[in-house]
């Protein structure tokens, strides 16, 4: 009686496909949160900070600041999860984790990470 390779301990096509799906879903989560964090950081730096210091209006900073902080924590989790699934170096992982703190850099990091993960490369 033939044994289904997906049920055995040996790596087969079904097992390899499951690994690819897990990387793809981690990449999708990372891409979404990287874009959201990037937009939030730009709103904070380009809109909120000038309003706070030049117009004495800290409303945007009071709303966007804490939201960006919470979203950045999700960014860290998503980026670290992706780094573990793709077996990145610690330098690559650290670079991507820090990319969410510099305006516009999260967009650049998202593009680089997406290209490398889809190509099967490592950071």
MARZAMI-959954 format. One record per residue: residue in three letters; residue number from 1; x, y, z of N, C-alpha, C in turn. Coordinates in steps of 0.001 Angstrom, whole numbers, plus 524288, in hexadecimal, padded with zeros to 5 digits. Layout:
% MARZAMI-959954
ALA, NUM, X, Y, Z, X, Y, Z, X, Y, Z;
...
END
This chain:
% MARZAMI-959954
UNK, 1, 80354, 7FB69, 80000, 80000, 80000, 80000, 80382, 804D6, 80000;
UNK, 2, 80300, 8086B, 7FC29, 8065B, 80D0A, 7FBEA, 80523, 810CC, 80062;
UNK, 3, 8093A, 8135D, 8024D, 808B7, 8171C, 8068D, 808C8, 81C99, 80441;
UNK, 4, 8053C, 81FCC, 80610, 80500, 82539, 8044D, 809DF, 82811, 8064F;
UNK, 5, 80D27, 82A5F, 802C7, 811F1, 82CE8, 8048B, 810F6, 83192, 80817;
UNK, 6, 80C6F, 8340F, 807A8, 80B60, 83886, 80B0F, 80A73, 836D7, 810AF;
UNK, 7, 80929, 831D5, 8117E, 80845, 82FE3, 816C8, 80D34, 82DA4, 8193D;
UNK, 8, 810FF, 82C60, 8161C, 815C9, 82A1A, 81834, 81973, 82E6E, 819FF;
UNK, 9, 81D97, 82CF1, 81C92, 82164, 830B6, 81E7C, 82512, 832A5, 81A48;
UNK, 10, 824FF, 83013, 815B9, 82899, 831A3, 8119B, 82692, 83665, 80EBB;
UNK, 11, 82A2D, 839E1, 80D3E, 8286C, 83E77, 80A68, 82695, 83CE9, 804F8;
UNK, 12, 82210, 83E84, 8039E, 81FD5, 83D6C, 7FE85, 81DB1, 84268, 7FC34;
UNK, 13, 81B1C, 84211, 7F7CF, 8190F, 846BE, 7F553, 81533, 849B2, 7F8C0;
UNK, 14, 811DC, 846E7, 7FB97, 80E08, 8498C, 7FEE2, 810B3, 84C71, 80356;
UNK, 15, 814C7, 84A24, 80596, 81793, 84CA3, 809E3, 81A89, 8516D, 807EE;
UNK, 16, 81D0B, 85121, 80375, 81FE2, 8558D, 8013D, 81C24, 859FF, 7FFF4;
UNK, 17, 8178B, 858B8, 7FDEC, 813B0, 85CBB, 7FCA5, 811CA, 85F75, 80194;
UNK, 18, 81137, 85C7F, 805DC, 80F7A, 85EDC, 80ABA, 8137C, 862CA, 80CBA;
UNK, 19, 81872, 861AA, 80C16, 81C7F, 8654C, 80DC6, 81C3B, 86A41, 80A83;
UNK, 20, 81B85, 869CB, 8056F, 81B16, 86E58, 8020E, 81657, 871AB, 8036C;
UNK, 21, 81207, 86F2D, 804BD, 80D50, 87203, 80633, 80E39, 874F8, 80B44;
UNK, 22, 810FA, 872A3, 80EF4, 81212, 8754B, 813EE, 81588, 87A04, 81318;
UNK, 23, 81974, 8798F, 80FBB, 81CC8, 87E12, 80E84, 819AC, 88246, 80BBC;
UNK, 24, 81656, 880A1, 8081A, 81337, 88469, 80522, 80F6C, 88757, 808B3;
UNK, 25, 80D0C, 8849D, 80C63, 80966, 88740, 80FE8, 80C52, 88ADB, 813A6;
UNK, 26, 810F4, 8894C, 81565, 81424, 88CB1, 818B7, 815E4, 89184, 815AA;
UNK, 27, 81732, 890C7, 810C0, 818C6, 8952E, 80D78, 81439, 898F2, 80CB8;
UNK, 28, 80F90, 896EF, 80BC6, 80AFF, 89A4B, 80B21, 809ED, 89D72, 81014;
UNK, 29, 80A2B, 89AE4, 81496, 80968, 89DB1, 8198C, 80D7C, 8A1F8, 81A32;
UNK, 30, 8125F, 8A0B4, 81908, 81695, 8A48B, 8197F, 815AF, 8A928, 815D6;
UNK, 31, 8144C, 8A80C, 810F1, 81390, 8AC40, 80D1A, 80F3E, 8AFFB, 80EC6;
UNK, 32, 80AE9, 8ADE4, 810A3, 80687, 8B12F, 81243, 8081F, 8B4A8, 816CF;
UNK, 33, 80A7D, 8B263, 81ACD, 80BD4, 8B584, 81F62, 81042, 8B953, 81E2B;
UNK, 34, 813D7, 8B7F2, 81AAA, 8180D, 8BB8D, 81933, 815E0, 8C067, 81687;
UNK, 35, 8120A, 8BFA6, 8132C, 80FA7, 8C41C, 8107B, 80C91, 8C777, 81453;
UNK, 36, 8099A, 8C502, 817C3, 80682, 8C7ED, 81B95, 80A12, 8CAF5, 81F48;
UNK, 37, 80E39, 8C882, 82128, 811E7, 8CB29, 824AA, 8149A, 8CFA6, 821CD;
UNK, 38, 815FC, 8CECA, 81CE8, 81877, 8D2EF, 819D6, 814EF, 8D7A7, 81933;
UNK, 39, 80FFB, 8D6B6, 817FC, 80C3C, 8DB05, 8176C, 80B7D, 8DDDC, 81C9B;
UNK, 40, 80B0A, 8DAE0, 820D8, 80A6B, 8DD49, 82601, 80F1D, 8E08D, 8278B;
UNK, 41, 813C7, 8DEA9, 82664, 8187D, 8E19A, 827C0, 818E8, 8E691, 8247E;
UNK, 42, 81782, 8E646, 81F8A, 81797, 8EAF3, 81C41, 81393, 8EEEB, 81E33;
UNK, 43, 80EF3, 8ED1F, 81FA0, 80AFA, 8F0A7, 821C3, 80CEF, 8F33B, 826C0;
UNK, 44, 80F93, 8F04A, 829EB, 81197, 8F25C, 82ED4, 815DF, 8F668, 82DEA;
UNK, 45, 81981, 8F534, 82A77, 81E05, 8F8A4, 8299C, 81CB4, 8FD43, 8260D;
UNK, 46, 819D8, 8FC46, 821DD, 818D7, 90067, 81E03, 8144C, 903F0, 81F9B;
UNK, 47, 81060, 901BC, 8222B, 80BD4, 904D5, 8239E, 80BD0, 90618, 82978;
UNK, 48, 80C4F, 9022B, 82CAB, 80BC2, 902DC, 83248, 80FE5, 90638, 834DE;
UNK, 49, 814C6, 90520, 833C2, 818FE, 90812, 83654, 81903, 90DDE, 834CD;
UNK, 50, 81873, 90F45, 82FC4, 81826, 914DD, 82E81, 81377, 9178F, 83113;
UNK, 51, 80EFF, 914E8, 83137, 80A7C, 9173C, 833D8, 80B8C, 9180B, 839AA;
UNK, 52, 80E20, 91457, 83C0A, 80F31, 914BF, 841A8, 812E7, 91941, 842D3;
UNK, 53, 8171D, 919AF, 83FD1, 81B22, 91D82, 84122, 81A5D, 922D5, 83E99;
UNK, 54, 8179F, 92320, 83A2C, 81701, 92828, 83791, 81193, 92A7C, 8383E;
UNK, 55, 80DAB, 9273E, 8390F, 80858, 9292C, 839A4, 80635, 92836, 83F1E;
UNK, 56, 80962, 92616, 8428A, 807D9, 924FD, 847ED, 802D8, 921B3, 84831;
UNK, 57, 8028C, 91DD2, 844B5, 7FE10, 91A52, 84482, 8001B, 914B9, 844B7;
UNK, 58, 7FF84, 9123F, 84924, 801B4, 90CFC, 849D7, 7FDAB, 908AA, 84924;
UNK, 59, 7F94B, 909D6, 846BB, 7F528, 905F0, 84611, 7F6EB, 90153, 842BD;
UNK, 60, 7F970, 90271, 83E56, 7FB1B, 8FE42, 83AD5, 7FF1F, 8FACA, 83D8B;
UNK, 61, 802CD, 8FD22, 8404A, 806CA, 8FA1E, 84312, 8044B, 8F6D9, 84761;
UNK, 62, 8006A, 8F903, 84A04, 7FDCF, 8F62D, 84E40, 7FABF, 8F17A, 84C3F;
UNK, 63, 7F8D1, 8F1C4, 8477A, 7F5C6, 8ED71, 8454E, 7F948, 8E99F, 84259;
UNK, 64, 7FC7D, 8EBAC, 83ECA, 7FFA4, 8E857, 83B62, 8044A, 8E5F8, 83E50;
UNK, 65, 8068D, 8E8CA, 84201, 80B24, 8E6E7, 844DF, 80A44, 8E1A8, 8478C;
UNK, 66, 80666, 8E145, 84AF7, 8056D, 8DC3D, 84D85, 803BF, 8D7F1, 849AB;
UNK, 67, 800C2, 8D975, 845AB, 7FF26, 8D598, 841C2, 803E5, 8D37C, 83EDF;
UNK, 68, 8077C, 8D6FA, 83D79, 80C41, 8D540, 83ACF, 80F76, 8D1B5, 83E69;
UNK, 69, 80FC0, 8D305, 84355, 8129C, 8CFBF, 8470C, 81068, 8CA41, 84760;
UNK, 70, 80B41, 8C9D2, 847AD, 808C8, 8C4AC, 847E9, 8098D, 8C1B1, 842CE;
UNK, 71, 80906, 8C468, 83E6E, 809C2, 8C1DE, 83960, 80F6F, 8C040, 83895;
UNK, 72, 8130F, 8C347, 83AB0, 81893, 8C1E6, 83A31, 819B7, 8BCC4, 83D10;
UNK, 73, 81726, 8BBE8, 8416B, 817C6, 8B6ED, 8442E, 815E8, 8B26C, 840B2;
UNK, 74, 8118B, 8B32B, 83DFD, 80FB0, 8AF2B, 83A5B, 81386, 8AE76, 835D0;
UNK, 75, 815D9, 8B2C5, 8340C, 819D6, 8B284, 82FF2, 81E75, 8AF32, 831BF;
UNK, 76, 82038, 8B018, 83690, 82495, 8AD0F, 838AD, 82350, 8A73C, 838C6;
UNK, 77, 81E95, 8A5F5, 83A78, 81CFA, 8A07B, 83AC0, 81CC2, 89E13, 83552;
UNK, 78, 81A61, 8A0DA, 8319E, 819E0, 89EC9, 82C4B, 81F30, 89E34, 829AF;
UNK, 79, 8229B, 8A211, 82A5A, 827CC, 8A1CD, 827EE, 82B08, 89D72, 82A5C;
UNK, 80, 82AC2, 89CD2, 82F7E, 82DBB, 898B7, 83211, 82BB4, 89356, 8307E;
UNK, 81, 82691, 892CF, 8302B, 8243B, 88DD6, 82E74, 8261F, 88C75, 828FE;
UNK, 82, 82608, 89039, 82572, 827D8, 88F42, 8201B, 82DA7, 88DEC, 8200D;
UNK, 83, 830AA, 89098, 8233F, 83650, 88F86, 82365, 83774, 889FC, 82546;
UNK, 84, 83461, 88810, 828EA, 8352D, 882C5, 82AD6, 8338A, 87EBA, 826CB;
UNK, 85, 82F52, 87FB4, 82412, 82D7A, 87C0F, 82018, 8312D, 87BD0, 81B6A;
UNK, 86, 833A9, 88047, 81A3A, 83725, 88083, 815A8, 83CE1, 87FD5, 81724;
UNK, 87, 83DF8, 87F1E, 81C2B, 84341, 87E32, 81E21, 8470C, 8828E, 81C94;
UNK, 88, 8458C, 8877F, 81DD7, 848E1, 88BFC, 81CC2, 84D67, 88C18, 8209B;
UNK, 89, 85174, 88EE7, 81F2F, 855C9, 88FDE, 822C9, 853ED, 893B1, 826FA;
UNK, 90, 856C1, 89404, 82B3A, 85526, 897A0, 82F5F, 855D2, 89D41, 82D90;
UNK, 91, 859A1, 89E5A, 82A25, 85A57, 8A3B2, 82827, 855CA, 8A546, 824A5;
UNK, 92, 85425, 8A1B3, 8213E, 84FA8, 8A2CC, 81DE1, 84AB6, 8A398, 8210C;
UNK, 93, 849FA, 8A055, 824FD, 8456A, 8A0D3, 8285F, 8456B, 8A611, 82B25;
UNK, 94, 849D4, 8A78B, 82D62, 84A38, 8AC81, 83030, 84945, 8B123, 82C95;
UNK, 95, 84B5C, 8B0EB, 827DD, 84A9C, 8B52F, 8241D, 844D6, 8B5E1, 822CE;
UNK, 96, 84213, 8B195, 821F4, 83C83, 8B1ED, 820AE, 83964, 8B3C4, 8256C;
UNK, 97, 83ACC, 8B206, 82A0A, 8380C, 8B3B9, 82EC0, 8389A, 8B998, 82F9C;
UNK, 98, 83D2F, 8BBAB, 82E94, 83E1D, 8C149, 82F4C, 83BD9, 8C49B, 82AE5;
UNK, 99, 83AA7, 8C235, 8267A, 838A4, 8C52A, 82200, 83375, 8C7DC, 82337;
UNK, 100, 8308A, 8C5EF, 826EA, 82B8C, 8C859, 8284F, 82C07, 8CD41, 82B8A;
UNK, 101, 830D1, 8CED9, 82CD1, 83190, 8D386, 83005, 8333B, 8D848, 82CD5;
UNK, 102, 83475, 8D789, 827DF, 83655, 8DBD1, 8249B, 83256, 8DCC8, 8204B;
UNK, 103, 83068, 8E1A7, 81FDB, 82C72, 8E2C1, 81BD9, 82E39, 8E100, 81666;
UNK, 104, 82AAC, 8DEC0, 8138D, 82B5B, 8DCC9, 80E38, 82E9A, 8D7C5, 80DE6;
UNK, 105, 831BA, 8D688, 811CC, 83519, 8D1F0, 81180, 83202, 8CCD7, 811DC;
UNK, 106, 82D97, 8CCEA, 81488, 82A80, 8C81A, 814CC, 82871, 8C694, 80F66;
UNK, 107, 82776, 8CA73, 80C0D, 825BD, 8C943, 806BB, 82A24, 8C6C3, 80397;
UNK, 108, 82EDC, 8C8E0, 8042D, 83363, 8C6B9, 8016F, 83481, 8C132, 80364;
UNK, 109, 83470, 8C087, 80887, 83574, 8BB5C, 80ACD, 83155, 8B771, 80907;
UNK, 110, 82C78, 8B920, 808BE, 82843, 8B59C, 80708, 8293F, 8B3B5, 8017E;
UNK, 111, 82AED, 8B715, 7FE0A, 82BF8, 8B58A, 7F89F, 8309F, 8B1CD, 7F852;
UNK, 112, 834D1, 8B301, 7FB34, 83974, 8AFAA, 7FB27, 8382A, 8AA4A, 7FD64;
UNK, 113, 8357A, 8AA3B, 801CD, 83409, 8A549, 80450, 8308C, 8A216, 800BA;
UNK, 114, 82CA9, 8A48C, 7FE60, 82914, 8A1BF, 7FAE7, 82C0B, 89F4E, 7F656;
UNK, 115, 82F83, 8A24F, 7F3F7, 8327D, 8A050, 7EF7F, 835E4, 89BB1, 7F110;
UNK, 116, 8389A, 89C3B, 7F57E, 83C21, 8980B, 7F726, 83934, 89321, 7F8E2;
UNK, 117, 834F2, 893C5, 7FBBA, 831FD, 88F32, 7FD8F, 82F96, 88C5D, 7F8F1;
UNK, 118, 82D6D, 88F3B, 7F546, 82B10, 88CB9, 7F0AA, 82F2C, 889EF, 7ED56;
UNK, 119, 833FA, 88BF1, 7ED57, 83827, 88975, 7EA5F, 83AA8, 884EC, 7ED5C;
UNK, 120, 8391A, 88440, 7F23B, 83B48, 8800A, 7F560, 84067, 88176, 7F7FE;
UNK, 121, 841BB, 8867F, 7F7E2, 8469D, 88846, 7FA49, 8460C, 88966, 8000F;
UNK, 122, 84A68, 88ABA, 8026F, 84A83, 88C00, 80803, 84C83, 8917D, 808BC;
UNK, 123, 84B50, 893C4, 80D17, 84D6A, 898EB, 80E82, 851D8, 89830, 81248;
END
